[in-house]
Amino acid sequence: MLPILLPFVIAMAKKESAASDIVARRGLYYQAFGIYEGVAGFYDYGPVGLRIRRKLEAQWRNIFVNRTGALEIETSLIVPEIVLKASGHIDTFTDPITACETCKTPYRADKLLEAHYEKKGMTKELDSVKKMGIEHMDRALREAGIKCEKCGNKLGKVEKFNLLFKTQVGPYGGSSSYLRPETTQGIYVDFPYLFKTQGMKLPCAVAQVGPAFRNEISPRQQLVRVREFTQMEYEMFIDPAEEPEELFGYGMDEVLKTKINFIRSDGGEKEEMLSLRELLEEGNIPNRHFAFLLYLEEKLLNAIGMDRKAYRFRELVKEELPHYSRGNVDLEIRTGYGYIEVAGNAYRTDWDLSQHAKTSGNDLSVINGEKRLVPHVVEASMGSGRLMFALLENSCVEDAERGWNWLRLDGSVAPYRYAVFPLQKDEKLIAKAKEIYRLMVEKDVDCYYSETASIGKRYARADEVGIRSCITVDYTTLEDDTVTVRDRDTTKQVRKKFVDIL
């Protein structure tokens, strides 16, 4: 590791959780541009972290795209200003900002208040932050006596700050455009073309996985609040008059009897295990299509091995709803920073398509059966970085007996299925181990090879990053092609024929 990166790594290890210690020492991800002291809100993924994140994205694709027959597309990262004017981002995509009057350090005003109230145990006030307007927030900061965290001086007036990254397309100024703040708008503007060329009919879904950019005021908490991130977005286009008995091959009776851990908008922090049918009948979720999104998210978390006690679904209160929404439910997962939003589910009605139709002058309605309509949209938007962060936090085992902490990752998202090690640095053992590694790779088995350090240290490194099984090649292997297979969770070792593993 480059010496210049050490202060960042050491800071993470000291200040954060056991999982973050593993992240720092094994380079799962790290602050970008580290040799230049880094830039807040941007992270690079190391080889292990990237494999875990991509496997999470593959699980999402399997459940949201493959199993529902959704169309996956890839749209431009640069968005013309007119598109974001139509979507409302130019006027409303803001966060409340305040800055120190002395050192000019910027802060998100709502996050300062939430941290203050949480520290003081002021639950009622903490809940009220979501409902505050700019003037109320400014007054609350003064009343709470909150000062600059960096120098302790007075904070300035709370204002709205637009989170868009602006750029220019073309020479000599060109036309104003922006890095996309979400992957959604590309899906909406492409929808009429997709509907026509792909033989679609309602209900139908379009998905996209890719980067999005938001100029966060004060990025922090590692992958939780960043300026560049990967979104996994699923947009279902529907006829709002229809309440289907099945969706994409899933029977709705089966879907609706699924129980999830839920917080109602009028329930404070009370968590209840409720069926999707109950939530639908009592008006906490707007329609069956929306219920289906929550069902898929429940399936995803189960597939990646997330502890069911670690997450919940929360209905947003009226004051939290985006301007386009007729109902929102966030998926939140418990971490060392408390519960963080990992996915947002929204009933966007026909707002987006209608706005783009109005602004572009194009008719975005479609024919469904015998009627023409502008489809409504239900959306599931998830950040793969946040999901990865939450998974690592909830998979970390603090193991004093073993002598090192390690990740109990499900096989579906572990970076490798096997690690192959020669017992020691002997040319014959190394040659045999490399032969076994090559055969496994040719069989498309996720595999990692190492011959550096003692066998005990290699076991520890494999445990730390969540590799489930280690294959050790020793002198007996040279005689009978058996290997020792060590289990990550139990540390037990068994002797097996190598061919039985393939």
C-alpha positions, 0 to 999 in steps of 0.5 A: 500500500502506498504510504500516502494512503495509510492515514486514511486507512488507519482513520477508518480502522480506528473510527469505524466498525469491525467491518470497516477495519476489514474494508480498510486493511483488505482494500475492499474500497478506499477514498479516490485520489488518495495520493492527492489526499482524496476527494470527499464523496468518491470511492474506488473499489478494490478487487474484492470489493468490486467482486462483492458489489458486482455479485450483489448487482447480479442477484438484483438482476436475477430477481428483478430483471430475469425473473420478471422479464424486464428489459434492461437498457443503458442510457447516457450519463449526460442529460440535457438541461431541458430533460431535467427541467421537465423532470423537476430536478432543476427546480426541486432537487435540493438539500438544506445547506448551512456553512460556517461563517468563519471557516466556510465548512458546509453542512447539511442542516437536517443532518446536523439537527438529526445528529444533535437530537439523537445524541440528546435523546430527543425523539419527538424533535428527531422525528420532526426534522423530516417535516421542517421547511427551510425557515423552521430548520434555520430557527431550530439550529439557532435554538439548539445552539449548534456550531461548526463541528470544525472550528466551533463558530457560528453557522450561517443561514439555512438555504436550498442547495441544488445537487446537480453536477453541471457541465457543457456540451460542445465547444465555446460554452456549448449547451448546458447539461448535467451528469445524471442525478439518477438513472430513471429519466433515461428510462422515461424518455426511452419508454415510447421507443421501447414500447414500440420496438420491443412489442411491450404491453402493460404492465411491463418493466424496464431496468437499468444499472449504472452510475449516478451523480449528486453533489452532496453537501457534506459526504460522510459515513463511507458509502452511505453519502457519496457523490458518485454511486451505482443505482439499480433501478426498476420502473414498472409501467402500469394501467392504474385501473388494473389490479392484477391477479398475477404479475410476470408469472407470480400469483398475487395471492402468494405475493400478498401473503408475504409478511414484512417488517413495516413502520407505518407513517403514523406509527412513530418507530413501531415495527410490525410484521404485516402481510402485504395484503394487510398493508394494501387493504389499510392503505399503507401501500397504494396498489398491487404493483407496488406490493410486488416491488416490496415482495421482490426486495424481500426476496433479494435480501433473503437471497443474499443472506441478509439477517431479517432482523436487520432491516425494515420497510418504512412508509414515508410521512406526507412531508417527506414525499417527493413532489411526484409521489402518491406513496413512498416506502423506504427499505432501511437496513441497520448499520453502525450509523443506525438505519440507512435507506438502501432502496426507495419505492415510489408510486410516481403516477403519470407525472414523469411521462406527462411532464416529458410529453408536455415539454418535448411536444411528443405524445407518450401515451400508449394503447392498452387493450382498447384504450389509450393512456399515459402509463403510471409508474411504480419504481424501485430504486436501490443503491448497490454501494449502500447495499454492500455497505449494509451487508458487510456491517451485518455479516461481520463476525467479531471473533476473539477466539479465532484471533481475527474478525471475518465476513460470514457472506452468503455464497451468492455474494462472497467474492470467491467460492474457493481459495487454493493454497499450496501448503508451503513454498515448494516448487512441486506443491506450487505447480500442483496448486496452480494446476488445480486452480487452472482446472477450477477456473476453466470450469467457471468456478470462482477461485482465488490463488495465493502462495504468500505468507504462512498457511495460517495467515492465508486462512485468516485473509480468506476468512476476512473477505468471506471466502467460504472454503480453502483448498490446501495442496500438500504432499499427500495431494501429489500421491493421491490427488486428495486435498484438504478443504477448510470451512470458513464458518467452522474452521473444520478440515476434511480430506477430499478427492479433488475431482469431487469438488469440481 
